[in-house]
Amino acid sequence: MQPSLVVLAAGMGSRFGGLKQLEPFGPNGETLLEYSVHDAIKAGFGEIVFVIREVFAEAFTQQVLARFPATVRAKLAFQRMEDLPVTVTIPPARTKPWGTAHAVWCARNAVSVPFAVINADDYYGAGALATAASFLRNEAITTSTLSTFALVGYPLHNTLSEHGSVSRGLCQADADGWLTSIREIKKIAPTDGGGNFTEADGTVHFISGEALVSMNLFAFTPAFFSMLEASLRQFQDNPIAMETGECYLPSAVTDAIQSRAAQVKLIATTDKWFGVTYPQDKAAVQAAINQQIAEGKFPEKLEFERR
């Protein structure tokens, strides 16, 4: 069984100032997305499902999909505003999609095997994707009462930006390594040994650089789609959320854990994440890619050869 990889590529980078998914970083104009696909194919993923907004379909097809050879099995799934479990009237002021949980939900008709999820504008590392693929082949389970999923977590210090604060999902796990919750923390600023964030009351808290955070690298079976439906139904019942909120993937995973529909294994990776939150991050990402090429981890020019 070859698992699928679902790539969330529907969002715009408001702080970056453009469509990060199409931004060139490699020496031949490669995007971060292409490096992730390169690693995914080497790890044994059989098909790549890109979740995008329809308005980007032509640009995405011409600027991304056209760069892949025919040996890369890829398909598009569209994140449509009206694609919800229950038909509702969309608030007139609502212009952006409903969030990452909704994006994965929109891929349900394109995925029939165990699958991993990543963001298009993040680079996760070959080892992290290989870990997810191995879990999906050997450990992902769905029974009549419980599903076993996984989250590949990163040490906080491997995910921070030197150019400003970031939001991260802080992972909590029990003594046996099973995820209990993911707490979304905003405006984490790098500091010695980790990061600081400020509560609404002005209290400053420190997070160790070794603390594991979620970067949205999850491993699921298709049973997760019914759990997503439950979370989206709850989201739709909240008029304020429908006006301005988003239904986030970590929240849906926490819902599945707390409802005892799933158990989620927290797997630590030593791979260094890199991505672009701010325009100034681009130079650092390009330097990291050049370093990977110098170390032989990336070829000078990407070649997509299926194992």
Secondary structure, DSSP 4 states (H G I P E B T S, - for coil): -PPEEEEE----BTTTTB-GGG---STTS--HHHHHHHHHHHHT--EEEEEE-GGGHHHHHHHTGGGS-TTS-EEEEE--TT--SS--PPPTT--S---HHHHHHTTGGG--S-EEEEETTEE--HHHHHHHHHHHHHT-EE-SS-EEEEEEEEEGGGS--TTS-EEEEEEEE-TTSBEEEEEEEEEEEEETTEEEEE-TTS-EEEEETTSEEEEEEEEE-TTHHHHHHHHHHHHHT-HHHHHH----HHHHHHHHHHTTSEEEEEEE--PPPEE-SSTTHHHHHHHHHHHHHHTTSS-SS------
